[in-house]
Structures are given as C-alpha cells and as structure tokens.
Amino acid sequence: MNDRVLPVRPAAGGWQSAACRGVDMTTFFPAPGDLATVRRALMICDECPVRIPCRRYALDNRERYGIWGGLTEETRETLIRIGPPPGVSSGSVG
C-alpha cells in the first residue's frame, strides 16, 4: 500500500466510520478494465456503515469518477439518466 489514501472528511452522517478510510485511493479509482480492483472496492463498500449516504452524495453531486457507495461510474450514470423511482424525491436516489 502506498501513502496515497482516500481522504474522508468528518461530516454529518458519520463519514469518520466509512470503511474506505485509510484504504489506498486507487482502490476506488481503478484503472480502466481493472475488474479485480473494482470487485475489491465494491466488497469494501458492501460492508460500509455509510454506504447509503455516500451513494446519495455521489448522485446528488454528480461525481463522475470512482466508486462511491458501492456504485461504479457506469451505474451512477445510468441512475442519473433514468431518474429516481416513482415516489422518491429527486434528492434521494440510491
């Protein structure tokens, strides 16, 4: 592991307990085609206690790159394009 880690700022919603804290940031910003790293990131997100707020943050802020809240760039793009499910306000997709 190198000295580059994904910074997670303390904020409302318990970001300080995020599972990605201290993990090499390249895990969440893998090289194109690096499916093993994508799977590793998704496994970390799967166990994260702040996965849903992270996912909402990424969707609300239209994060274009990386894996956030267990969603890949492609999945977020699709969710943003199709919009929220019926009965869900636009600010809380995910």
N, C-alpha and C positions, 0 to 999 in steps of 0.2 A: 504494500500500500504506500502511495506517495503522500506528500504533505498537502496535496490539494483535497480539501474536503468540502462537501456541500454545506454552505452556511445556512443555518436555520435561525432566524431571528425570533427571540421570545415575543409572543404576541397573544392576543386573546385567542382562545381555542386550544391552548396547550401545546404550541409548537415545540416547546422545550422537551416534550416527551416523544417527539417524532422519531420513528425508527431509523430514519436516514441520517440523523445527527452523527457526525464523525465518520460516515462512510465516504469512501473516495467518490468525488462528484462525477467521475467518468462512468460510474455505475448507472447514474440516472441520465447521462448524456452520452450514450454509447455511439460508437462509430456505425455508420450505415451497414446493415447486414450482420451486425454482431448479435445474433439471436441469443447466444448464451448469456451475454450481459443483460439483455432485455429481460430474459427469464429471471435472472438473479434480482434485478430491480423490482420486478413485479412480485416476487416472493417476499421481498423486504416490505413493500407496500401492503401486501396482503395481511401482514401481521401488525401493521401500524395502527396505534390508537387514534391518530388524527388523519387517517386516510380520507374520510369524507370532507372535512374542512379543507384539506389540501386540494382535493379534486375540485371542490367548488371555487377555491381561489384560482386555480389554473383555468377553469372555464370562464369565470367572471372576468378575469384579466387577459383572456385570450393568449395564454402562454403558448408560444409557437414551438418551442423546443423542449426536449427532455421528457422524462416520465414523471408525472405528478399524480399523486393519489391513486396509483395503480392504473393510470390511463396513459397510453402511448400518444405520440403526436397525431398519428392517424385516427385513433379513436376519438380524441378530443375534437379534431377537425370535423369528423362525422357528426358528433353530438351537437356541435355548434351549428352545423349546416342544417340538421333536421329540426333543431329546436327542442325545447322541453316537452315532456309528455303532457297530454291534456290534464288540466287541473293543477299543474305545477307552475309557480311563478317563474318568470324568466331569470331571476337572480339566484335560483337554487337548483340548477340542473346537476345531476350527479348523484 
